[in-house]
Amino acid sequence: MEKRVTGICFALLLAGMLYAVFAAFLFRNHMNTRAGDEAVAVWDAQMTLSQDGNVYSYRRILPQEDLNDKVIIYNTVHMYLEVFIDGNKVYELMRDEAAPTKTTGFCWNVISLVKEDAGKEIVFQVTPAYDDVKPKGTFFYGMYHAVEHEILAERFFRLVSAVAIALAGLVMLIYGFFVVKKGQDSETIMQFAIFALMLGTWSICETQVLDWIFPCNIAIVVVSHLMLMAMPIPFMIFLSHMYHSEEKRLCALCCYVNCAVMAVRIALQVTGISDLRETLLLTHIYLLLFVMVIVVMTVREIRECSFTGQVRINSICIMVILVSTLLELGIYRFGNKSTPLGSIGFLFYIIVMGILNVRRARILMEQARENALYRKLAYTDELTGLANRTAFREDLDKRMAQDKVSGAEKILPTVVFMFDLNDLNKCNDTFGHDYGDQYIQMAAVALKKLFAEEGKCYRIGGDEFCAWAPYTSLDVIEEKLRILEQDIQKNNDKGFVVNVSISAGDAIYEEGVDGGGLYSTMKRADTMMYEKKQEYKRRIGKL
């Protein structure tokens, strides 16, 4: 489910991003002003408001002072704007008639003033692009750089917390991709990292700092909506991995509904039927469903697995987010002041859960390394480094795996070799076990080299070795045994306390003969090897 939902989500995000780029380059708002924006500053003025239908007019008399290099800056969100001084239009913000979007996006409108404007009436006529949008009455007046400083300083902490969230997500994403091995733990960290990146990106867009840098850029609006729509999916998948509940249907249903909402909203935007702002209610309804599902999953987890571990920490962090968000809304509602408390709450949650998941991933990685070491020890011969008898039996069984369709053994053409070291006991008795171990090691090196490119060799007893390889022809078998004999002779030429000698037998799997599969083939090879060993003893005895 996770891969399918993630794929759908990213496909929709890609479609939305492509539309954002398309909108940014092709759909332009008209911004006509009689002067450049060389001078700007900050001034929060009280203006007289009147309304005629859906047109809001803000007016006041400009100060009797030198207005050269002074500006009025007014922030519009989904608004059309016309500015008049003494009845003459000096500024206009309207959407391109050819554009399928109704909105002008987020825009900082800079009205440049001149000395002759002193004492004249200035009128801001604001027309909302959507019926449910109301204009704000905050204006900034003064020198441009002073205004710029005020605007950016006001949003500084919110921007820092938003960037910190995005950076935390990026760090976790890099850690999950390059450090944590593939598996559920990697998926958990990656999904949480993607959620943090999306949340950080959305928060950065909402600070309106980007709108100051790129005024009236529709792409910022589209990206903001896309992030808000998509971020519940990785968070839901993250929770499904973190919680122990095996019930996945509720999570899957929630994710598919989210994808459906994204698809509908993007399709309506691209076709020009409804803007993303007009269909925002769909995402708000889904987010309510999303919160309810999280509550249900958390309650179920507490009931089934008790209030311990990650569930407790996750619940505490969610409470911190709720409290910080409510405080931010309360301060904004009653104090008319924006604060970054909500972003700080989310940042706290992301850092705590990020550290928790990274620590858990590290523990599991260490356990995995230990398990891999134990498995290697269990399947590896300590003296030679070759696979041991246990590994041999497992590999042979895998090669004889039953065909699930026909039920018949499905064994590819295979040749089995059996090897036995000659005079190993004599070496041990005469020169000691240290030399006997060297004898075994020299033989193992030659055998491992022989089957390095295809097949595999095992030490299945004190002086017994077994190997298998894909069967191609008798000539190949004879060539392998000839190469083995040459390698052994090279070792003997270097000198050792005894001559190293290996008796070898081989057999090719025959379906009509080997009723016991490759184990029957192994017995035939062992019989041949025993005959070769007896022949070696008779020859040595004669000498």
LINVEN-V874802 format. One record per residue. RES is the residue in one small letter. BURIAL is I if it has 9 or more other ideal C-beta (glycine too) atoms within 8 Angstrom, else O. Layout:
RES:BURIAL ; RES:BURIAL
This chain:
m:O ; e:I ; k:O ; r:O ; v:I ; t:I ; g:O ; i:I ; c:I ; f:O ; a:O ; l:I ; l:I ; l:O ; a:I ; g:I ; m:I ; l:O ; y:I ; a:I ; v:I ; f:O ; a:I ; a:I ; f:O ; l:O ; f:I ; r:O ; n:I ; h:I ; m:I ; n:O ; t:I ; r:O ; a:O ; g:O ; d:I ; e:O ; a:I ; v:I ; a:I ; v:I ; w:I ; d:O ; a:O ; q:O ; m:I ; t:O ; l:O ; s:O ; q:O ; d:O ; g:O ; n:O ; v:I ; y:I ; s:I ; y:I ; r:I ; r:I ; i:O ; l:I ; p:O ; q:O ; e:O ; d:O ; l:I ; n:O ; d:O ; k:I ; v:I ; i:I ; i:I ; y:I ; n:I ; t:I ; v:O ; h:I ; m:I ; y:I ; l:I ; e:I ; v:I ; f:I ; i:I ; d:O ; g:O ; n:O ; k:O ; v:I ; y:I ; e:I ; l:I ; m:O ; r:I ; d:I ; e:O ; a:O ; a:I ; p:O ; t:I ; k:I ; t:I ; t:I ; g:I ; f:I ; c:I ; w:I ; n:I ; v:I ; i:I ; s:I ; l:I ; v:O ; k:O ; e:O ; d:I ; a:I ; g:O ; k:I ; e:I ; i:I ; v:I ; f:I ; q:I ; v:I ; t:I ; p:I ; a:I ; y:I ; d:O ; d:O ; v:I ; k:O ; p:I ; k:O ; g:O ; t:O ; f:I ; f:I ; y:I ; g:I ; m:I ; y:I ; h:O ; a:I ; v:I ; e:I ; h:I ; e:I ; i:I ; l:I ; a:O ; e:O ; r:I ; f:O ; f:O ; r:I ; l:I ; v:I ; s:I ; a:I ; v:I ; a:I ; i:I ; a:I ; l:I ; a:I ; g:I ; l:I ; v:I ; m:I ; l:I ; i:O ; y:I ; g:I ; f:I ; f:O ; v:O ; v:I ; k:O ; k:O ; g:O ; q:O ; d:I ; s:I ; e:I ; t:I ; i:I ; m:I ; q:I ; f:I ; a:I ; i:I ; f:I ; a:I ; l:I ; m:I ; l:I ; g:I ; t:I ; w:I ; s:I ; i:I ; c:I ; e:O ; t:I ; q:I ; v:I ; l:I ; d:I ; w:I ; i:O ; f:O ; p:I ; c:I ; n:I ; i:I ; a:I ; i:I ; v:I ; v:I ; v:I ; s:I ; h:I ; l:I ; m:I ; l:I ; m:I ; a:I ; m:I ; p:I ; i:I ; p:I ; f:I ; m:I ; i:I ; f:I ; l:I ; s:I ; h:I ; m:I ; y:I ; h:O ; s:I ; e:O ; e:O ; k:O ; r:O ; l:I ; c:I ; a:I ; l:O ; c:I ; c:I ; y:I ; v:I ; n:I ; c:I ; a:O ; v:I ; m:I ; a:I ; v:I ; r:I ; i:I ; a:O ; l:I ; q:I ; v:O ; t:O ; g:O ; i:O ; s:O ; d:I ; l:I ; r:I ; e:O ; t:I ; l:I ; l:O ; l:I ; t:I ; h:O ; i:O ; y:I ; l:I ; l:O ; l:I ; f:I ; v:O ; m:O ; v:I ; i:I ; v:O ; v:I ; m:I ; t:I ; v:O ; r:I ; e:I ; i:I ; r:O ; e:O ; c:I ; s:O ; f:O ; t:O ; g:O ; q:O ; v:I ; r:I ; i:I ; n:I ; s:I ; i:O ; c:I ; i:I ; m:O ; v:I ; i:I ; l:I ; v:I ; s:I ; t:I ; l:O ; l:I ; e:I ; l:I ; g:O ; i:I ; y:I ; r:O ; f:O ; g:O ; n:O ; k:O ; s:O ; t:I ; p:I ; l:I ; g:I ; s:I ; i:I ; g:I ; f:I ; l:I ; f:I ; y:I ; i:I ; i:I ; v:I ; m:I ; g:I ; i:O ; l:I ; n:I ; v:I ; r:O ; r:I ; a:I ; r:O ; i:O ; l:I ; m:I ; e:O ; q:O ; a:I ; r:O ; e:O ; n:O ; a:O ; l:O ; y:O ; r:O ; k:O ; l:O ; a:O ; y:I ; t:I ; d:I ; e:O ; l:I ; t:I ; g:O ; l:I ; a:I ; n:I ; r:I ; t:O ; a:I ; f:I ; r:O ; e:I ; d:I ; l:I ; d:O ; k:O ; r:I ; m:I ; a:O ; q:O ; d:I ; k:O ; v:O ; s:O ; g:O ; a:O ; e:O ; k:O ; i:I ; l:O ; p:O ; t:I ; v:I ; v:I ; f:I ; m:I ; f:I ; d:I ; l:I ; n:I ; d:I ; l:I ; n:O ; k:O ; c:I ; n:I ; d:O ; t:O ; f:I ; g:O ; h:O ; d:O ; y:I ; g:I ; d:I ; q:I ; y:I ; i:I ; q:I ; m:I ; a:I ; a:I ; v:O ; a:I ; l:I ; k:I ; k:O ; l:I ; f:I ; a:O ; e:O ; e:O ; g:O ; k:I ; c:I ; y:I ; r:I ; i:I ; g:O ; g:O ; d:O ; e:I ; f:I ; c:I ; a:I ; w:I ; a:I ; p:I ; y:I ; t:O ; s:O ; l:O ; d:O ; v:I ; i:I ; e:O ; e:O ; k:I ; l:I ; r:O ; i:I ; l:I ; e:O ; q:O ; d:I ; i:I ; q:O ; k:O ; n:I ; n:I ; d:O ; k:O ; g:O ; f:I ; v:O ; v:I ; n:O ; v:I ; s:I ; i:I ; s:I ; a:I ; g:I ; d:I ; a:I ; i:I ; y:I ; e:O ; e:O ; g:O ; v:O ; d:I ; g:O ; g:O ; g:I ; l:I ; y:I ; s:I ; t:I ; m:I ; k:I ; r:I ; a:I ; d:I ; t:I ; m:I ; m:I ; y:I ; e:I ; k:I ; k:I ; q:O ; e:O ; y:I ; k:I ; r:O ; r:O ; i:O ; g:O ; k:O ; l:O
